[in-house]
Amino acid sequence: MIVNLARVRSVDLAGINALVESYRAMREAGVELRLAAVSRRIHDLLVITRLLTVFDTFDTVEEAIDGPIAAATRVPEPALSPWPLGMLKRVLGA
């Protein structure tokens, strides 16, 4: 599944949580979740929260479609800890 973020300028805590929950649901269903057209601001947020190691990101939808498919045996599922969301709450003052 490809999430096209071309028209998304920023993401708040609820948006990050929705992406993480979508990632988990897709993994459980055996589907790969990819983020396409990630803005610099969202990319920086993914770096700060350490979620860039979780999501496959691509500059365009076309690159996401053509990108290599991660083999489950080759790429271990990253552990999602509550740390990134807690850190984000502190940064946003939520």
N, C-alpha and C positions, 0 to 999 in steps of 0.2 A: 504494500500500500504506500502510495506517495502522498505526502502532505505538502501542498503547494503554498508556501508562505510569501509569495510575491507581493501580495497586497497587505501583508501584516507588518506594521511598522514597529510595534513593540508587543511584549508579552508580559503579563503580570503573573502573580503567584498562582492564580486560578488557571491561567493558560499553561504554565509549566506543569502544574499538577495534571491537567488534562492530557498533555503530551506524554507524561510518564505513565499514566493509567492506560492510555491508548497503546503505548509500547508494550506494557505488560499483557494486555488483552491480546494483542496481535501475536506476541511470542507464544502465549498459551494456545493460540489457534494455529500456530505453525506458519504465520505470515510475517514477512519482513516489513518493518516500518522505516520509511526513508523521508527525510526532510529536504525539500527542494526550494531554491530561491530564498535562502536564509539571508536576511539583511545583516549588516555589520553589527548593529545593535543587538539583535537576537543571538548572533554568533558569539559576541562578547559575553552575553548572559549565560549561554551554554558553557563557555569556558569557565566563568566564575563559579558556576554551580557544579562544575565537573561532569556535566551531562553530555559534553561533546564526545566523551569516550563511550557513551551509550548509544547515541543516535548516529546513523550514517547521514551525512549532509552532502548536498550537491548544489552547484551553482544554478543549474537549470533543471526543469522537469525532464528534458530530453536526456541529460546526463544521468539522472536518477533512474530513468527507464533502461538505459544502456549499461549502467554500472554493473560490476560483478556481483553475483549473488553470494552472500556469505554462507559457507557451509557450517551447519550446526556443530560438526565435529572439529572444525578448524577454529571457530571463533567461540570461546566460552561466553556464556551469558554473563554480562556484567552485573555485579551486585549493586542494587539500588538501595542506598542507605537514606535515612531521613535527613542526613547532614545537609545536602544541598538545599532542601526546602527550608530547613531551620535557618540556615545562613542567609537565604534569600529574604526570609521574613525580617531578620535583623537589618539587612541592608535597606529594605524598603520601609522599615519602621512599622511593619504590620503587627 
